[in-house]
Amino acid sequence: MPATADIAPVKAQLENYVRKEAESRGEMLPAWNSYTFQFQGQTLEGRKVIFVNGFCSKPPPDADKQVVLVLDGGACYFRAYWDSATQSFAGLQFNGHA
């Protein structure tokens, strides 16, 4: 689990980043306050990153212990990576549409 201080810059830039990406891809986001976020420290191609899992459904009871994975659902569900070294996002994926 990343420290609160490590997550602060991610949270500060997340909404703007996701909105810009959604707009450029023609995705419609639900209300931002409907999202729940999970943050997890990972290594991606040898770099330390923070994995961000965003979802707009009610979190399951074990969401504090397990990453929530959902198929389909469009922009209601996304995953992003924050590069700790560059202090910027290193990618984002929205779920597909069934």
C-alpha angles and dihedrals in degrees: 000000000000118000119260089248090056092051096048097081090045092055092045093058103027102090095048092047095048093046092052092047092047092050093048090051097043093247122147114220123211118232108306092228089062091069127100117199134209121196124199132173112235142160116241118185089338095310127112109243138169113233112216119200114191125187134165098208125092108280116246117244093259096051090112090060105031136042111250112235121191129174120223120348097127120227091352084084127043144156124211136178125219116203106219094200096053095031090227140102117274099195146331134212127193120202118256129249123254 
